[in-house]
Amino acid sequence: PAAADAKKKRVVSINRANLKSTAKNVAAGIEAAEAAMNPAELAIAERVDVGNLPCELGASVTLAKDDKSPGYFDMQGKSFKYRMFPVLTSTGAIRLEDRKGGAVWLQLANKSMLMNQKLGIRLADECQSPAQVAVAEQLKINPAPSLLDAPKPVVTPTAVIAMEPTAAAPSLPASAAR
């Protein structure tokens, strides 16, 4: 009976060792997949505003680069914490996502916002870095044209043709007037 107990313990410890090894390999695979980022995504990451960004209603968001994983960001606020990475967009807006947490960070020239797609809510809005504050001030002075307004007519100079006064225009025959 004592030999059987020892054999069971050894089998259990071998299985635990295999499990730990498998878990480490899976974690390493996840880290490797996470680290693999294409040049376009890395270029987006270079344009992300980082730091403590004040938002509307007294909220704030802290966005920090992850020095160990280029292109990745750690974001936190009062009731959330996300691991964000850049996503390509067709609009030119900077978009960061945490797919696991369902978070999306959109950075425009004049403001940023954080949304939770899983919950369907905005977590932070009107967040601004110092650079975004400067752009917002310029837009107040010189607003961008609205896409919904009708385009303003373009005035182009027309050529003036000088005509010499002529004698009375010849009259058309009655058959041509019909």
Secondary structure, 3 states (H helix, E strand, C coil): CHHHHHHHHHHHHHHHHHHHHHHHHHHHHHHHHHHCCCHHHHHHHHCCCCEEEECHHHCEEEEEECCCCCCCEEEECCCCEEEEEEECCCCCCEEEEECCCCEEEEECCCCEEEEECCCCEEEEEEECCHHHHHHHHHHHHCCCCCCCCCCCCCCCCCCCCCCCCCCCCCCCCHHHHC
